[in-house]
Amino acid sequence: MIYLFLIAGIAGGDLALKWWVEKQNPEDFPRELKGSHGKIWLYRNHNAGFPFGFLEKYQQIVRLIPLSIISGLFGVFLYLLPKKGAQAHVQKLGLSILLGGALSNLYDRMVRHYVVDYFSIRIGALKKVVFNLGDFAVFLGSGILAMFGMVQDARQTLAKHAEMMQAQAEKSEELGAMAGHAGISGKTMSAVSTAWNKMEHPHAHYTSGRTSRVVSRAVGKERKRQAK
């Protein structure tokens, strides 16, 4: 339930700030936020399209695209809601923050037919961007989900690498046992082992046959050498 309250809190807080800005005299904007030392300025901007006014003339598209995306994300959220564990909690946190901001802006598009943007951070390139709390929540939630995805990809890559190293170790032991039974010298066995380690693990089914041929040739050479 805490995640549902988080969604409602972010959406409600952003809508309350938008309502407060809309009640102000338009001539009072833009103005510096008191106590921010000029770092934050307040605005009263109306954006009928996507960020930077994109597609503002196509209101039906501007409303339907966010509605479809949010519906899909909410379905994923409901699927994850009963799940437990650290990974599920991180995903639910990111989705909750994202949905809270997205729902606030969706309300604006559906009811006001424009999104109210009301503050700008006067630092670097951000000076040119006016946004709202909902936008910030969407960026933050998306960032959490993106970081989660990268961490998961890194874990899977490491797990595959560990599996490959384990397979190589097992194969080396197998070749060592074969060498012991066949009486192969350490030098020959080292060459066989090197040949195996250069083979790519994803093609293990193919390379196992190749390895067998390498071993067979090595064994034959070793036996000829011993016969002499």
N, C-alpha and C positions, 0 to 999 in steps of 0.2 A: 504493500500500500504506500510505502514511503515514496516510491517512484511516481505514482499517480499524483501524490501531493506535490512532488517536485515539478511535474509538468504543469499542474494547475497554478503553482506559485509563480513560476517564470512567466507563463502566459498572462496571468492576472496582474502581476507587477508591471509588465510591459504595457498592457492595455490601460492601466491606471495612469502611468506616466504620459501615454499618448492622450488620454482624456484631459489631463491637466494642461498639456501643451496646447491642445485645441481650444481650451477655454481662455487662453491668454490673448492679449492684443497682438495681432500680427506685426504691428509697428515696433514692438519691443524686441523683435528678433532680427538678426542674430545678436547675441550678447554673451559676455563672459560669465561662466558659472562662478559665483562667489566662492572664494576660498581655494580655487584651483590654480591660482597664480598664472592665469592665461593659458593653461594647458588644455582646458575643456571649454568649448563654446556651445551654447544652446541655439538650436534652430527650430523653425516650424516649416519643414519641407513636406510636400505631398508628392509621392512617387506613384504614378498610375501604372507603371510597368515593372519589369524586373530591375535589379540593380543597374544604376546609371541610366535609367529610363528606357531600357531595352524592351521592345515590343509594347510600348505604352499605348499604341493605337489599336492593339488587338486584345481587348479586354477579356473576351471569352477564353482565349488561349492563356492569358495571364492568370485567370482563375482556375481553369481546368488542370493545367499542368501541376501546380502545387497541390491541388486537391488529390490528384492521382498519386503523386509521390508520397504525400503524408499518409494517405490511406494504406499504401503498401508498407511504409515504415511502422505504422501503428499495428498492422497485422503481425509484423516481425516482433514488435514489442510485446504483444499479447502472447505470442508463442513462447517468448523467453521469460515472461513474468513468473510462472511457477517454478522455473528452474533455479537450482542452487549451485553454489560453487563460486570461486573467485572470478573465473572467466565470465560466467553469466552475469555477475554483479557489475563488472566493468562494462559489458555490452549494454546492460539495462541503464546504467548511469549515463553513458554517452547518448543513447537513444532518448532518454527522458529529457536531458538538457536540450537536445536538438529539437525534439517535438514541442517542447514548451515554447521555444522561440518561433518555430514554424507555424504553430497554431495561432499565435498572436498576429502574425503577419497575414495568415490566411483569413482571419476574421476581418482585418482591414480591407482586404481585397474583395471579400464577399459583401460586406456591409457598407463600407465607406467608398469602395471602388478606387481606393488609393491607399498606400502605406504611409504612415506618419513617421518621418525620420526627424530626430530631435537633438542629436549631439554629435560633436566632432572632436577628435583628439588632435590637438595642434602640435603634432610631432612628425617631422619628415613628410613622407608622401601621404600620411593619413590626414593631413590638413585639408586635402581636397575631397575627402569622403565624409558624408553625413549619414549616420545610421542610427539604429535604435537598440534597445536591450535585446529584442528578439533576434536581430541580426547577429549580435555578439554571442548569444546562446547557440545559434545554429553553427557558427564558426567553432565555438568551443566543443560542442557535442561531436561535430564532424572530426575535429582534431583528435578527440579521445578515441573514437572508433578507428580512425586511420592508424594511430599509434598501436592500438590493440591488434589490428590486422598485420602490421609490420612485425610486431613481436611474435605473433603466431607463425608467420612465414619463416622468421629466423629460427624458431624452435623446430619447425618441420625440417628445415634445411640441415640443422645440426643433428637431428635424429636420423635423417637419411645418411649423413656422413658417418655417424657412429655405426649404423648398420653396415655400411660399405667397409669400414675399417674392421669390423668384427668378421665379416665374410672373408676379407683378405687374410686375417689372422688364422681363421679356421682352415683356409685353403693352404696357407703356408705350413700349418701343422700336418695337413694331409700329405703335402708334397714331401715333408720331412720324413714322415712314416714310410712313404714309398721309397725314398732314397735309402733309408735304413735297411729295408728288406732287399733292395736291389744292389746294395753295396756301392752306391754312387759317391764320388768324391765330393768334398765340400765345395770345390771350385765349380764343378758342374751343377751342383744343386743351387748354388748362388745365382748362376745364370738362368736356371729354370725359374727360380723365385722372382728374379727381376722381370722376366718375361711376363709372368702372371700379374705382378703389381702394376705394370704399364697398361693392362687391359681395363677397359671401363666397366664398372660394376653394373650399370643398367643393361649391358649386353652379356650378362653372366652366362645365360643359357647358350649363347653362341660361343663365347670365349672358353667355356669349359671344354668343348671339343677341341678347340685350338690348343688349349693347355695340354690336353692329353697327347696331342701330336708332338708338342715340344718335349714333353716328358719322354715319350717313346723314342724320339730321336736321340735325346740325351742318354737314355739308358743304353741304346744300341752303341753309341760312341764309347761310352764308358766300358761296356763289356768287351769291345774290340781292343781298347787300350789295355785292359787287364789281361786279355788273351795273349798279347804280345809280351 
